[in-house]
Amino acid sequence: MTIRVRSLTDTQERHAAIPALSDLRIRIFRGWPYLYDGTADYEAAYLAEYMSEPNAVLIVATDDDVVIGAATASPMAGQKAEFQLPLLDYGLDVARIFYFGESVLLPDYHGQGIGHQFFDAREAAARAAGADQAAFCAVVRPPDHPMRPDAPRDLAPFWRARGYAPLEGLTTMLKWQDLGDAVESPHQMQFWMRDL
């Protein structure tokens, strides 16, 4: 096992990684709490658009050249209105904030420090781009959701240990298609932030 975590900066290398990243995102996000019924075409288009943003960051974890995890980040000012408007309404300056899009990792690799490396790399990129705050969103599911596992993995302690905290009342809504549904539906997302 040779685990390597690195930032992909070359445009050609980034685009070559899209199929593996799309597959990884679909596999991870099918699980709790996202329950996302994604498609390879949608994921490929999303990743291509995301990586075209100036100062966007793509960190990839591989094990013997097989993609096992990835994390993204980019300036909040380049994000969609669903992310920017709640922050502006809350009185925050989106020009000072870096948005951490997602961090996905195959379960067999949890607990090996890869998540910390993802955050370290994204925070360094945010500082290098002139941001002094970082934010991400986490899906909010009701405790009685019928697909909730008996002992779901709680990432809140990890995020808090990294210095992040949820901002009271600061949420947004994103649409996606849940497993077993025929159409997209809105999902509440809680903003977490920290100063850099």
Secondary structure, DSSP 8 states (H G I E B T S, - for coil): --EEEEE---HHHHHHHHHHHHHHHHHHHTSTTT-B---HHHHHHHHHHHHHSTT-EEEEEEETTEEEEEEEEEEGGGS-HHHHHHHHHTT--GGGEEEEEEEEE-GGGTTSSHHHHHHHHHHHHHHHTT--EEEEEEE---TT-TT--SS----HHHHHHTT-EEEEEEEEEEEE-BTT-SS-EEEEEEEEEEE-
